[in-house]
Amino acid sequence: MTEKKRILVVDDEELNLSLITGILEDDYEVTALTSGEQCLEQFLSIDPDIVLLDVEMPVMDGLQVSRELQIIAQSPIVFVSAKGSLEERLAGYAAGGYDYIVKPVDGYELLAKIKLILEHQAEKKALEQTAQETTSAFMNALSFSSEFGYVVDFALEIYNAKSYSQVAETMLRTLGLFNVDASVYLRAEYGEGFYSNRGQCSPMEQEILILLKDRGRIYDFEQRSQFNEKRVSVLINKMPEDPEEYGRLKDHLPFMLRLTDGYLKNLDIGFQLAKQEKLLRETVQEVSEQFVVIERELKVNHSVFEAAMFDMTKDMEKSLQFLALTEEQEEQLNEIIHSHTERAFGAIDKTSMITKAFNIIITKLQKFVH
């Protein structure tokens, strides 16, 4: 039997504790505490997989508790608060929050978020294990490169990317060489996506990336910084403490983002041209097929028209003997009939010539698009 995941709920209001406990207790092992002090005292003995932490509490608020918890453990912290402004969410993220839920709590949302967080944690552990096995060899192979070399390599590698995801992977791979924890938000013409060198962006990271994308090229808060261009944003979750290293990263990243933004624009143009070419091919094919049908119908109509005109002329000639016309009148009538018949056949022939001309055009278009 699979052991239930442990959820620690901290809230100074008994009603909120009862509500959240009732939502979770069927699927998880729930521990409810009424203060931040109790949370810090009992945290290690409870060893929860996730902490649901109220923000506004007496003595120690949720932000203070979260900062203390970052020192002793890595359990994901989901803030539960009646307030949800940008500033409050930024404060929660800066304090180490993984997600943020605004009261009143919706049971379906809470269960869905917890399930998603647990899936992310499992993926993160798998990625960390893989990273530990590959980082040593990877870093040894690249140890000779300077930071400038990383940027030059990035400038060369980015032009090998054939998709938005490959662009993000190239950037994250380079940022990994700078030993920073980063998340990337791409928003190109034909799609957008969130990427992280930890596998997936947390819901809160995604929200911060969206909220700060129009806040200037560089937006600093706490030890974090977000760098923005029109089509791409990068969130560095912890900037280097060394001032020189910090300054170099602030020089390199805007340049990398400008390169990435320009290449995303080129990708968009390429995708647009491919889309237009596909539409042109389909249109030429459709028009070509229609002209085949039209040509076949014209040939049939030409034969029918020719037979009808021949029969009409023959019938007219037979009927003339019963009209008691003079020889001169008969000749005049025959000339009129033959004159208009020749004009009709001439029009049919011109139609066939026009059809052949269009077929030549279609053939040339087909060669152009193939």
URWOLIN-V213400 format. One record per pair of residues at least 24 apart in sequence whose C-alpha atoms are under 8 Angstrom apart, sorted by the first residue. I is the first residue (numbers start at 0). GAP is how many residues later the second one is. Records with the same first field share a line. If there is no record, write none. Layout:
# URWOLIN-V213400
I: GAP  GAP
This chain:
# URWOLIN-V213400
3: 24  25
4: 24  43  44
5: 24  25  40  41  42  43  44
6: 24  41  42  43  44  45
7: 24  25  38  40  41  42  43  44
8: 24  42  43  44
9: 24  25  26  29  41  42  43  44
10: 24  42  43  46
11: 42  45  46
19: 85  87
22: 84  88
23: 87
34: 25
35: 24  25  26  29
36: 28
38: 26
39: 25  28  29
47: 27
48: 26  27  69
49: 25  26  27  28  64
50: 24  25  26  27
51: 25  26  27  28
52: 24  25  26  27
53: 25  26  27
54: 24  25  26
55: 25
62: 28  29  32
63: 31
65: 29  30  31
66: 28  29
69: 26
75: 41
79: 25
85: 125
89: 118
92: 111  112
93: 127  128  130
96: 107
97: 104  105  106  107
98: 103  104  105
99: 104
116: 85
119: 80
122: 76
123: 74  75
126: 71  72
127: 70
138: 38
146: 31
149: 24  27
150: 101  105
153: 102
154: 101  104
157: 102  105
158: 104
161: 105
162: 104
163: 24  100
164: 28
166: 93
167: 27
168: 26
171: 24  25
172: 24
179: 56  57  58  59  60
180: 55  56  57
181: 52  53  54  55
182: 51  52  53  54
183: 48  49  50  51
184: 24  47  48  49
185: 45  46  47
186: 44  45
187: 43  76  77  80
188: 79
189: 78
208: 24  25  26
216: 37
226: 26  27  30
227: 26  29
228: 28  29  32
229: 31
230: 30  33
231: 25  28  29
232: 24
276: 92
279: 89
280: 85  88
283: 78  81  82
284: 81
286: 75
287: 71  74
290: 64  67  68
294: 57  60
297: 54
301: 46
305: 39
308: 32
312: 24  25
